[in-house]
Amino acid sequence: MKFQGDLANDQVRKLLITLSLPAMIGMTVQALYNVVDTFWVGRLGPEAIAALTICFPIQMIMIALASGTGTGLSSIISRRLGEGRPDDVANAVHHGFLIVLVYGLVITTLGLLWAQPLLRVFGATSELFMLSLEYIQLILAGSTLMFFAVLSGSMLHAHGDAGTPMKSMVTGAVINIVLDPFLIFGIGPFPAMGVRGAALATVIGQMGSCTVNFRRIFIQKQLPLSSKTFNLSFSMLGEIYKVGFPSMIMQFMNSALIVIMNWILGSYSYLAISAAGIYFRIESLIFMPAMGITQGFLPIAGFAYGAKRLDRLKESIKDACLGTFLLMTLGFVLFQLFPAPIIGAFNKNPDLIRIGTECMRLISLLLPLVGPSIILSTMFQAVGKGYTAMWLSLLRQLIFLLPAILVLQKYLGIKGVWLAFPFSDLLSFIITVYIAWNFLRKLTVELEQNSA
């Protein structure tokens, strides 16, 4: 199988670029459509930006389910490929599509029933509640499309097809970007729908993404699909979630953190919520390419680990850490030098620009350290140690960050909220590097003993 030969023998840096670049492009375009959403919604006023920020944790929970499961599927598929077990690979694919159906049914039903109380819990004030509800109802109704797009893309990527997931993401994003102004403001024959228009554009874009992956999987037969290879296996589900569940928990905790931040920031002003919403969307233009590198890194590292090729595992870690470090450094430079023009592009409110400038400069102080931390956490996912990856990520996203926010904002006000981020980035970087170094040292000794 050519895919296996490539992962086993091709130059690691070449493989990393080949597998990462399509994901980087696709995920950057995905991030771009969130930025464009916010750009157009910002024309409705800072309240509309704040409403989308209130809804963001709910969307993150959905994305956590999809990407966490996708990580588990990608890990098991890449390891089974490395171990030469094609029947298990095919069975994992079947389980992936079964999970899509279950997620879609449960999230759509429960989400629509509980949308209103969820928004209250997530910090929607009376002035933001109706705008938030209008947006999130359509997003929840289209959740099955999102689950299919993400999980099918993860499975294609694990099989060495990085191009189709990229095309899928780009297709969805372009559709969303094009439709946004028409559906939000009612250009031409389209009715003016406001924030509902932004949500509808997102759902239609997801439909486009699904179409690309569906064609590749079911018409061009890229993935192994046969009723003969499907055997419902709770042990396989357990293995998928052993790796994927920690990733979900990481993102669930991130959602909880944003909810708490919204509560705290809302006590100052909804403009603070808007400023944070703009920053994190712009930051995603840096983070999503970095996550694209993790998409390329994960199958390389997983295959190398399964094949007991420690040299290739270490080389992939080094190259991926360098790539993410350079990306995060680029973000740091932009956020330090041009915060006011970036915030002002979304809304010209002077108070929003003032708050957003401080937010952007302080949160990003140690951003370059985050890239290598992400890669080292992903390494543990690739080798099947999902819970280690979970705890390492939780250090930055929750364990250090939340107490720092609560303590620093008490003494420094809103500035303390922003400064909590670099504080957490530094501590988590130090601990992550130490644990990863220790794991690789022990793995080296173990493989040397086995080969002796």
N, C-alpha and C positions, 0 to 999 in steps of 0.2 A: 504494500500500500504506500503510494508516494508520500502521503502526508507523514507517515511514520518515519520514512527515510529522511525527509527534510528535517524533522525535529531531532533526529538522532545524529545527523551528520553536517548539516549546514552551519555556517558560521553563526554564532549566537547573536552578534550585533545585527547581522543581516536579517536573521529570523525575527528578532525583536522589532526591527523597523517594519518588516513585511507584515507582521501580525498586528502591530500597534497602530501603524499609520491610518489604515481604514477606520479603526475604532476611534482614534483621535479625531479624525475629520468628522465622523458621524456624531460623536458625542459633543464635539464643539458646536456643530450645527444645532444639535438638540439644546445645548445651553443657550445658543444664540436666539432660538425662538422664545425661550423664557425671557430673555432680555428684551426682545422685540415686543412680546406681550406687555411687559412692564412699561416699555417706552410708549406704546399706544394707549394703554390704560392710564398712564400718567397724564395724558391729555384730558382725562375726565376729572383729574384733581388728585391731590395727595391722599384723600380718603379712599379712592379706588385702589391705589398702590397698597395702602394699609390693609384693605380688605383681602387682596390677593396674598399678602403676607400672613394674614390670619389663617387662610386656607392652606398655606404651604405645608404645615405639619401633617395634615390629612393626606395630601398628595405624597408626602415623604413616606408615610406608613404603607401606602399602596406600592410605591417604588421599592421600599424595603422588602416587602413580600416577594416582589418580582425579581429584584436583583440578588437578594439573598438566596432564593431558590435557584436562580440562574448560576450563581457562584458554586453552589453545591453540585448542580448538574455538570457544569464545566469541569469541576475538579474530578468528579468520578469518571466522566467520559475520557478526559485526557489521561488519567491514571490507568484506566482499563485499556486504552489504546497502547500505552507504553508497556503494559503487561501482556499484550497480545490476546485479548479476550473480546472478540467482536460481538458475540451473542449478548454479553452483558452491556456492551455499548448500545446495541439496538434496544434492549429492554429499558435502559435508562431514558432513551428518547421517548418511548411510549409513556413512561411515568411522567415525563415532563409535560406532555399534552394533557394527561389526566389531571395534573395539578392545575393547569390553566383553567380547565372547566370548573373545577371546584372553587378556585379563587374567585373567578368571575361571578359565579352564582352567589357566593356568600357575601362578598364585598358589595356588590350592587344592591342586594336585598337589605342587608343590615345597614349599609351606609346611608341609603335613602331613608330608612326608618329612623335613624339616629342622627341625621345631619344637623338638625336644629340644636339639640342638647350638646352635641360635640362642639359646635361653633361657640356656644356659651363657655364651655370648659376651656376651649382653646384661646379665649381672650377677646372674643368679639364683643365690643361695646355696642350700645344702642345705635350709635351713629354709623357703625360699620356692619351691623348684623345683616340687614337685607341685602347689601351688596355682596357680602360673603356667601350668603345662602344662594343667591342667583348664580354665582360662579360654581360653587362646589356641587350643586345638584347635577349639573350636566357632566362634570368630570367623573362623578361616581357612576352615572348611568353608562358611561363608556369604558368602565374599568376593564372589562373582558378584553377589549382591543389592546389596551396597554399591556396586560399580562401576556397575551399571545405574542405581541411584538418583542417584548423583552426576553421571554424565555426561549422562544424559537431562535432569536438572535444569538443567545448564549450557546445554544446547542450547535448551531451552525459554526460559530466561532471555535468551539472546542474540536470540531471536525476539520479545522484548518481553513474554513471558508470565512475569511475576514471581510471579503468584498461585499457579500450580500447584506450582512447586518449594517455595514456602512451605507449602502444604497437605501436600505430600509429607513434608517434614521434620517438621512438627508431628504428623502422623499417626504416623510412626515413633517419634517421641520419646514421645508420649502412651502408645502401646502399651507401650513399654519401661518407662516410669515406673510404669504400672499393674501390669505383670507382675512387676517386680523383687521386691517383698516376698513375693509368692506363691511364686515359683520359688526364691528364695534360702532362705527359712525353712520352706517347706512348709505354707503356710496352706491350709485347706480340703482339697480333693481332691488338691492338688499335692504331689509329693514334695519334701523338703528337699534342694536340690541345691548349696547354698553358692555358691561363685564360678562354678560351671558354670551355675547358675540365672541369674546376672547375664549371662553370655555368651549363653545361650539367649534371654533376654528381648531382648537387642540384635538377634539374628538375626531373631526374629519381628517386631520393630519395623521392620527393614530390609525385610522382606517387605511390610509395610503401606505403606512409602514407595514401593516399586516399583509396587504396585498403583495408586496414585494417578497416577503418571507414565505408566504403561502405558495406563491408560484415556484420558488426555488425548491421548497420541500416536497410539495405534493404533485407538481407537474414535472419538474426536472429531476425529482427523486434524489436530492442531495443527501438526505438523511436515511439511514436504514430503517424502513418501516415495513413490518410484516406481522400479521396476526400470529404466525408461528413462533415469533421471538418474544411475544408479550406474555409475561407471567407476573401477575400482581405480587409484589414482594415487599413485605413490610420491612425486611432487613435492608433492601435497597433504599426505600424511603427513609429509613433511619440513617443510612449512610449519607444520603443527599442532605438531610437536615443536620447531621452531625457537623458538616462543614457550613451549610447554608444558614442554619438557625443563628449561630453567633453573629454572622453578618447582618441578619435581620435585627437582632437585638441591638447591635451597634447603631443602626439607623433609627430604630424605635427610640433609643435613648436620645439620639440627635433631635428627633421630633419633640420629645419631652422637653429637651433643653430649649428649643425654639418657643414652645408654649410658655415656659417659665420666663424666658426673655421677653415675650410679648406682654405678659402680665406686668413685669417690672418696667419695661419701656413705656407701656400704656399709662403707667402712673405718672410719667413725666409729660408725655404728649403723644398723640397718634403720629406726629411728625417723626418722632424717634423710631416708631415701628416702621414707618415709610423709609427712613434712612437706612435702617438695618436691612430691610427688604431689598433695596436697591443694591447695597453693598454685596450681599450674598449672591444676588443674581449676577453681578459683574464678576465676582470672585469665581463663580461657576465656569466662566470662560477660561479661567486658568486651571481649575480643578478638573473639569471634564477631559481636557487633553491628557492630564496626568492619570486620570482613571482609564483613559484609552491605553496608556502605557501598561497599566496593570492588566488590562484585557489581553495584551500581547504577551506579557510576562508570565501570566498564570499557566497557560498550557505548556510553555517552554520549561518552566520550573517544575510543574507537575510531572511532565514526561521525563525530565532529567532525574528527578527523585525516584520515580517508578523504575527507571532503567539503571539506577545506582550510578549515575554520572555526576559525581560531586563537582568535577571541574566545570562542567557546563552550568550546573546550578549556581555556583559562585560567580561565574562570569555574567550570567543573566542578572543576578542581583546587582552587581557592580554597574552594569550598563543602564539598568532600569533606574537605579538610584540617581545616577548622573543626569539622566534625562528629566526626571521629575524635579530635581534640584534646580536645573536651569529654567524650567518652566515657572516654578514658584519664585525664582529670583526676578524673572521678567515681571511677574505680577507685583512683587514688592516695589520695583522701580516705578511702575505706572501708578500704583496707589499712593506712593509717597510724593510724586511730582505733580500729578494731575487730578487730585481728588475733586476740586471744585468744578472744573469743566465736565467731569464725568457725571457728578450728581446733577448739575444744571441741565444736562442733556435730557433728563427725564422730567424735571419740573423746575421752574424758575423761582419758586418760593424761597426768599432769602434765608428764612429760618431753617428750612429743609437743607439748603446748601451748607449752612454753618454747622448744623448737627452732623450732616453726612460727611463733611470734610474731616472732622475730628474722628468720627467712627472709622472711616477708611484708613486713615494714617495709623491709628493706634492698634486696630485689630491686626493689621498686616505687618507689624514690626518684626516678627520672627517667621514670616511665611516661608522662607526658603528651607527651613528645617522640616516642614510638614511633608514634602515630597518623599524623601528617603524613609520617613516614618511609615508612610502609606505602603511603600514597596515592601518593607520588612514585615509589616503585618500581613500583606498579601502572600508573602513567601510561606507563612504558616498555613494559610488557606490552601495553597497549592500542594503542600505535603500532607494535607488531611488533618492538620491540627487547628481546627476551626475555633476551638475555645481559647486557645492561646492568642489567636488573631483578635478574637472578640475583646479580651481583656486589655490587650495593647491599645486597641482603638478606643476603648472606653476610658482609658487614662486621659487621652486628649479631649474626647468629646463630652465626658461627664465627670469622672472621678476627680480630676483636678479642676476642671473648668467650672462646674456648678458651684462648688464651695467658694471658689475665687470670685465668681460673679456676686454671690450673696454677701461676701465679706467686703470686697473692695467697693461695691456700690454704696454700702452703708457709710463708708468714710470718704469716698471720692465722688459720690453721686454717679451720674450717667457715665462719666469718664472711667469709673471703676469697672463698669460693664465691659467697655471696650478693652481695657488693659488686662482683663482676665484671660483673654485669648492668647497673647504672647507668653504670659506666665505659664499657661497649660502646655503650649507648644514646646517650650524649653524642657520642662520636667519630663514630659512624655517622650521626647526625642532621646534624652539621656537613658531612660529605662529601656526603651525599645531597642536601641543599639546594643546595650549590654545583653539583653535576653537573646537577641538574634545571634550575636557573636558566640555566646555560650552554647546555643543549639548547634551551630555549624561546627564548633570545636568538638563537641561530643559526637556528632555525625561523622566527622573525619576519622576519629579514633575507632568508631564502630565499624566503618567500612574497611579500614586498614586491618583490623583484627579478623574480619570475615574473609578477606582476600589472602590472609597469611596462610 
